[in-house]
Amino acid sequence: MTSNWAPSATLASLRQRATILAAIRDYFAEQDVLEVETPQLSRHGITDVYLQNLECVFQGPGYPEPLSLYLQTSPEYAMKRLLCAGSGSIYQIAKAFRDDESGRLHNPEFTLLEWYRVGFDHHQLMDDMQALLSQIVEWQFERISYQQAFQRWLEFDPLSAPLGQIQQIAATQGLGDMALTEQDRDFLLQWLFSERIEPRFAEQKAMFVFDFPASQAALARLSETDNRVAHRFELYYRGIELANGFFELADANEQRQRFEQDNERRIQLGKPPMPLDEALLAALSHGLPSCAGVAMGIDRLVMLALQKQHIDEVVAFPLSRA
């Protein structure tokens, strides 16, 4: 008989978690943003090079042949189909699933808040996030561009620096000889950002970082003034990534091209290519209204709000007790 039958979080923490979820729903009700539900199982996974779907198989009435299904890494694609159908601004508190993620900040099954504001750009959505979070936590907020973050803390421009310079900086910053043979510019920049910039964010402030390189923002619109960057932002608190948002790409042809580029990169890395979500692409062809969207990890938010050190302290039954 197992001894791990009890929840890993205290009942007091679970009550505080419920209070936070209620505050989120109250905020969106006041803003007239519609709560929706979309499937957690889909016929399509994602092409993202750095995320991996969990898979399962269904076989039942109407499906004599086994049907491969993917547990969704976020409800994004289905929510965009609702937006294309005319839903207006929407939000969802959903379970999401990602393979190969476990630890202090990760559980393969987690709770995600995702919302889309029709008529907003990414700066207006950052304002919206700040207003929502101010109902839950007492944080100060700062905003900095991806380019400015590198210039402030590593003293070089990530958008214009040649590959050789980035290799040398990464080598001296701790990646060693491996940096000198690495040809993937984005890998080196992402390593420098996560290992040398994220930890520098002021502990007492929540940091919005915006306008990431276009190659790191497959679902975001390109900047109108600098096509090297796309309108993507992330939110960090105490060096922990909390949210990822976009001024959403609405061009179906451009989106198809970016998915195909993802698959080419997956093949280069020895990963299987993923079938494209034709339902999403058809919806985008029908027309996505101008909007901005963001996904925020609820487990991490509750952990930070309650000043806990591990997400197991704010979820009832993590993988180890599921």
C-alpha positions as CSV (number, residue, x, y, z in Angstrom):
1,M,0.0,0.0,0.0
2,T,1.4,3.4,-1.0
3,S,2.1,6.0,1.6
4,N,1.8,8.9,-0.9
5,W,-2.0,9.1,-0.9
6,A,-2.2,12.6,0.6
7,P,-1.9,15.8,-1.4
8,S,1.5,17.4,-1.6
9,A,0.0,20.8,-1.0
10,T,-1.5,21.8,2.3
11,L,-5.2,22.4,2.4
12,A,-4.5,26.0,3.3
13,S,-2.5,26.4,0.1
14,L,-5.2,24.8,-1.9
15,R,-7.8,27.2,-0.5
16,Q,-5.5,30.2,-1.4
17,R,-5.2,28.7,-4.9
18,A,-9.0,28.6,-5.2
19,T,-9.1,32.2,-4.1
20,I,-6.7,33.2,-6.8
21,L,-8.7,31.3,-9.5
22,A,-11.8,33.1,-8.3
23,A,-10.1,36.5,-8.6
24,I,-9.1,35.7,-12.1
25,R,-12.6,34.7,-13.1
26,D,-14.0,37.8,-11.4
27,Y,-11.6,40.0,-13.3
28,F,-12.6,38.6,-16.7
29,A,-16.3,38.8,-15.8
30,E,-15.9,42.5,-15.1
31,Q,-14.0,42.9,-18.4
32,D,-16.8,41.0,-20.3
33,V,-14.3,38.4,-21.5
34,L,-16.0,35.1,-22.3
35,E,-14.9,31.9,-20.5
36,V,-14.6,29.0,-23.0
37,E,-13.6,25.3,-23.0
38,T,-11.8,23.5,-25.8
39,P,-10.6,19.9,-26.2
40,Q,-7.5,18.7,-24.4
41,L,-7.2,15.9,-27.0
42,S,-6.6,16.8,-30.6
43,R,-5.8,15.0,-33.9
44,H,-2.9,17.5,-34.2
45,G,0.1,18.2,-32.1
46,I,2.5,21.2,-32.4
47,T,5.5,21.8,-34.6
48,D,7.4,23.8,-31.9
49,V,11.0,22.5,-31.9
50,Y,11.4,22.9,-28.1
51,L,8.1,21.4,-27.0
52,Q,6.8,17.8,-27.2
53,N,3.2,16.5,-27.1
54,L,2.2,13.5,-25.0
55,E,0.4,11.1,-27.2
56,C,-2.4,8.5,-26.7
57,V,-4.6,6.3,-28.9
58,F,-8.4,6.0,-29.0
59,Q,-10.3,3.1,-30.4
60,G,-14.1,3.0,-30.0
61,P,-17.5,3.3,-31.7
62,G,-17.1,5.0,-35.0
63,Y,-13.3,4.5,-35.0
64,P,-12.5,0.9,-36.0
65,E,-8.9,1.9,-36.7
66,P,-6.8,3.2,-33.8
67,L,-6.9,7.0,-33.7
68,S,-3.7,8.8,-32.6
69,L,-4.4,11.8,-30.4
70,Y,-2.3,14.4,-28.8
71,L,-2.7,16.0,-25.4
72,Q,-2.5,19.7,-26.0
73,T,0.5,21.7,-24.8
74,S,-1.9,24.7,-24.7
75,P,-5.5,25.5,-25.9
76,E,-4.2,28.1,-28.3
77,Y,-5.1,26.5,-31.7
78,A,-8.7,25.7,-30.7
79,M,-9.2,29.1,-29.1
80,K,-8.0,30.8,-32.3
81,R,-10.6,28.8,-34.2
82,L,-13.2,30.3,-31.8
83,L,-11.8,33.7,-32.5
84,C,-12.1,33.2,-36.2
85,A,-15.7,32.1,-35.7
86,G,-16.5,35.5,-34.1
87,S,-16.3,34.7,-30.3
88,G,-14.8,38.0,-29.4
89,S,-12.4,38.3,-26.5
90,I,-12.1,34.9,-24.6
91,Y,-10.2,33.2,-21.8
92,Q,-9.8,29.7,-20.6
93,I,-8.3,28.0,-17.4
94,A,-7.3,24.6,-18.8
95,K,-5.1,21.6,-18.1
96,A,-2.1,21.4,-20.5
97,F,0.4,18.6,-21.0
98,R,4.1,18.6,-22.1
99,D,6.4,15.7,-22.4
100,D,9.9,15.7,-20.9
101,E,9.1,18.4,-18.3
102,S,9.4,17.7,-14.6
103,G,11.0,19.4,-11.7
104,R,10.7,22.4,-9.3
105,L,9.0,24.5,-11.9
106,H,7.5,21.8,-14.1
107,N,4.9,19.0,-14.0
108,P,3.9,17.2,-17.2
109,E,0.3,18.1,-16.4
110,F,-0.2,21.7,-15.4
111,T,-2.9,24.4,-15.3
112,L,-2.7,27.2,-17.9
113,L,-4.6,30.5,-18.1
114,E,-4.8,31.6,-21.7
115,W,-6.7,34.6,-23.0
116,Y,-7.1,36.7,-26.2
117,R,-8.2,40.3,-26.4
118,V,-9.7,41.4,-29.7
119,G,-8.4,44.8,-30.8
120,F,-5.4,44.7,-28.5
121,D,-1.7,44.7,-29.5
122,H,1.0,43.2,-27.3
123,H,1.6,46.4,-25.3
124,Q,-2.1,46.7,-24.5
125,L,-2.1,43.1,-23.4
126,M,0.8,43.7,-21.1
127,D,-1.3,46.5,-19.5
128,D,-4.1,44.0,-19.2
129,M,-1.9,41.4,-17.5
130,Q,-0.6,44.0,-15.1
131,A,-4.2,45.0,-14.2
132,L,-5.1,41.3,-13.6
133,L,-2.0,40.5,-11.6
134,S,-2.5,43.6,-9.4
135,Q,-5.7,41.9,-8.2
136,I,-3.6,39.0,-6.9
137,V,-0.1,40.1,-6.0
138,E,1.7,43.3,-5.0
139,W,4.5,43.4,-7.5
140,Q,6.2,46.3,-9.2
141,F,6.5,45.9,-13.0
142,E,9.2,46.9,-15.5
143,R,9.4,46.6,-19.3
144,I,12.5,46.1,-21.4
145,S,13.0,44.9,-25.0
146,Y,14.9,41.7,-25.8
147,Q,17.6,43.8,-27.5
148,Q,17.9,46.2,-24.5
149,A,18.2,43.3,-22.1
150,F,21.2,41.9,-23.9
151,Q,22.7,45.4,-24.2
152,R,22.2,46.1,-20.5
153,W,23.6,42.8,-19.1
154,L,25.9,41.3,-21.8
155,E,26.8,44.5,-23.6
156,F,26.1,43.4,-27.2
157,D,23.3,43.6,-29.7
158,P,21.7,40.2,-30.3
159,L,20.0,41.4,-33.5
160,S,23.1,42.6,-35.3
161,A,26.0,40.7,-33.8
162,P,27.6,38.2,-36.2
163,L,27.5,34.5,-35.2
164,G,31.2,34.4,-34.4
165,Q,30.9,37.1,-31.8
166,I,27.9,35.3,-30.2
167,Q,29.9,32.1,-30.1
168,Q,32.8,33.9,-28.4
169,I,30.6,35.5,-25.8
170,A,28.8,32.2,-25.1
171,A,32.1,30.5,-24.7
172,T,33.4,33.0,-22.2
173,Q,30.0,33.1,-20.3
174,G,30.3,29.4,-19.5
175,L,29.2,27.3,-22.5
176,G,32.9,26.5,-23.2
177,D,34.2,25.0,-26.4
178,M,30.8,23.7,-27.4
179,A,29.8,27.3,-28.2
180,L,32.6,27.6,-30.8
181,T,31.1,24.8,-32.9
182,E,27.4,25.6,-32.4
183,Q,26.0,27.0,-35.7
184,D,22.5,27.7,-34.4
185,R,22.3,31.4,-33.5
186,D,19.0,31.0,-31.7
187,F,20.3,28.2,-29.5
188,L,23.2,30.4,-28.4
189,L,21.0,33.4,-27.8
190,Q,18.5,31.4,-25.8
191,W,21.2,29.9,-23.7
192,L,22.6,33.3,-22.9
193,F,19.2,34.7,-22.2
194,S,18.1,31.9,-19.8
195,E,21.5,31.4,-18.1
196,R,22.9,34.9,-17.9
197,I,20.0,37.4,-18.3
198,E,17.0,35.8,-16.6
199,P,18.8,35.5,-13.3
200,R,19.7,39.2,-13.4
201,F,16.1,40.4,-13.4
202,A,15.4,42.4,-10.3
203,E,13.9,40.1,-7.6
204,Q,11.5,42.8,-6.4
205,K,10.0,43.5,-9.9
206,A,8.1,41.6,-12.5
207,M,9.9,42.0,-15.8
208,F,8.1,42.1,-19.2
209,V,10.6,41.4,-22.0
210,F,9.2,42.2,-25.5
211,D,10.0,42.1,-29.2
212,F,11.9,38.8,-29.4
213,P,13.9,37.8,-32.6
214,A,11.5,36.8,-35.4
215,S,13.0,33.4,-35.5
216,Q,11.9,32.8,-31.9
217,A,8.3,33.9,-32.4
218,A,6.5,31.5,-34.8
219,L,3.0,32.7,-33.9
220,A,3.6,36.4,-33.6
221,R,3.4,39.3,-36.1
222,L,6.6,40.8,-37.4
223,S,7.4,44.3,-36.3
224,E,6.3,47.0,-38.7
225,T,9.5,48.9,-38.2
226,D,12.1,46.2,-37.8
227,N,11.5,42.8,-39.5
228,R,14.3,41.2,-37.4
229,V,11.9,41.1,-34.4
230,A,8.4,39.9,-33.8
231,H,5.8,41.1,-31.3
232,R,6.2,38.5,-28.7
233,F,6.6,39.1,-25.0
234,E,7.4,37.1,-21.8
235,L,6.8,37.9,-18.2
236,Y,9.3,37.0,-15.5
237,Y,9.3,37.2,-11.7
238,R,12.3,36.4,-9.6
239,G,13.9,35.0,-12.7
240,I,11.0,32.5,-13.4
241,E,9.2,32.6,-16.7
242,L,5.5,33.1,-15.9
243,A,3.8,34.0,-19.2
244,N,4.4,34.1,-23.0
245,G,2.3,36.4,-25.2
246,F,1.9,37.5,-28.8
247,F,0.4,40.1,-31.0
248,E,-1.1,37.3,-33.0
249,L,-0.1,36.4,-36.6
250,A,-3.2,36.4,-38.7
251,D,-1.8,35.4,-42.2
252,A,-2.6,31.7,-42.9
253,N,0.0,31.4,-45.6
254,E,2.8,32.9,-43.4
255,Q,1.7,30.6,-40.5
256,R,1.9,27.6,-42.8
257,Q,5.4,28.6,-43.9
258,R,6.5,29.0,-40.3
259,F,5.1,25.6,-39.3
260,E,7.0,24.0,-42.2
261,Q,10.2,25.8,-41.1
262,D,9.7,24.3,-37.6
263,N,9.4,20.9,-39.1
264,E,12.6,21.3,-41.1
265,R,14.4,22.3,-37.9
266,R,12.9,19.3,-36.1
267,I,14.3,17.0,-38.8
268,Q,17.7,18.6,-38.5
269,L,17.6,17.9,-34.7
270,G,16.6,14.2,-35.2
271,K,13.0,14.8,-34.1
272,P,9.9,13.6,-36.1
273,P,8.1,16.2,-38.1
274,M,4.5,16.9,-37.0
275,P,1.4,17.1,-39.2
276,L,0.2,20.6,-39.6
277,D,-3.1,21.6,-38.0
278,E,-5.2,22.1,-41.1
279,A,-8.2,23.1,-39.0
280,L,-6.3,26.0,-37.6
281,L,-4.9,27.1,-40.9
282,A,-8.4,26.9,-42.5
283,A,-9.7,29.1,-39.7
284,L,-6.9,31.6,-40.2
285,S,-7.8,31.7,-43.9
286,H,-11.4,32.5,-42.9
287,G,-10.1,35.4,-40.9
288,L,-8.6,36.0,-37.4
289,P,-9.5,39.3,-35.9
290,S,-6.7,41.6,-34.9
291,C,-5.9,40.4,-31.4
292,A,-3.2,39.7,-28.8
293,G,-3.0,36.5,-26.7
294,V,-1.1,35.2,-23.8
295,A,-0.6,32.0,-21.8
296,M,0.3,32.2,-18.1
297,G,1.1,29.2,-15.8
298,I,-1.3,29.1,-12.9
299,D,0.8,26.7,-10.8
300,R,3.8,29.0,-11.1
301,L,1.7,32.1,-10.3
302,V,0.3,30.5,-7.2
303,M,3.8,29.3,-6.2
304,L,5.2,32.8,-6.5
305,A,2.1,34.5,-4.9
306,L,2.3,32.2,-1.9
307,Q,6.2,32.4,-1.8
308,K,6.6,28.6,-2.1
309,Q,9.7,27.0,-3.5
310,H,8.3,24.1,-5.5
311,I,5.1,23.7,-7.6
312,D,4.4,20.5,-5.7
313,E,3.5,22.8,-2.8
314,V,0.6,24.4,-4.7
315,V,-0.9,21.4,-6.6
316,A,-2.8,18.6,-4.9
317,F,-1.3,15.6,-6.7
318,P,1.8,16.1,-8.9
319,L,3.1,13.3,-11.1
320,S,4.8,11.6,-8.2
321,R,1.4,11.1,-6.5
322,A,-0.9,11.0,-9.4
